[in-house]
Amino acid sequence: MRLLRNPLNGFKYAIEGVVHVLRTQRHMRFHFLTLLLVLIISLIFQLSRTEVMVLLFTITLVLVAEMFNTAIEAVTDLVVQTYHPLAKFAKDIAAGAVLITTVNALAIGFLLFLGGGGRGLREELGVHPPDAATVLVVALILVATMVVLWKIAGGKGKLWRGGIVSGHAALGFFLATTILFMSKKVVVGALAFLLAALVAQSRVEGGIHTLGEVVTGALLATVVSCLAYYVLAPVL
């Protein structure tokens, strides 16, 4: 009934589910850290848009399988209070699904990064190194994932409000850095950073974040996006 009164509650509860899994499941945190590492490597290897899409889809499969595994374990423990072979069977099957998706991810990662599959895929499909849109998406996912993990590790505030790092400031300065690199005009970039600073200042003025938390978010987004765009400077 709560979902019917406010459709946004469904999205809110979904986010709370992701945060809960990250806080309670060590394997999920490991998968998210692996996601960061893989995205950074994809920038260094200058994978094409097609290759990045394959990579993101593969990582998503692993994350979804891990979340289903956690949900099945929780439901099984709720229903079955004592040992039961069928309960063990259900948990083993869920864990097996995670194993299969993980092995698949490792195989695809090997082919893309170490097996020369990336070059062969480019030649076969006639694709080129990543365009600006692909770099932007990868950089944004990097920044967003780092902010989420930092907030959860800090254990302060909520994902959408408060926390030891300002997500709004990070987003504002990420967009400002993106505008600067893509426009290649100092004046335009300066105006973008001014707007980002206003967003950050509003978080401090509203008492949602401290100055240090806002500066941390701004620096995180600026440094990560600058590194991402610098590595692929010929593309932008």
ABEGO torsion letter per residue (X at the ends): XAAAABAAAAAAAAAAAAAAAAAABAAAAAAAAAAAAAAAAAAAAGBBAAAAAAAAAAAAAAAAAAAAAAAAAAAAAAABABBBAAAAAAAAAAAAAAAAAAAAAAAAAAAAAAAGAAAAAAAAAGBBBBBAAAAAAAAAAAAAAAAAAAAAAAGBEBAABEEABBAAAAAAAAAAAAAAAAAGBAAAAAAAAAAAAAAAAAAAAAGABBAAAAAAAAAAAAAAAAAAAAAAAAAX
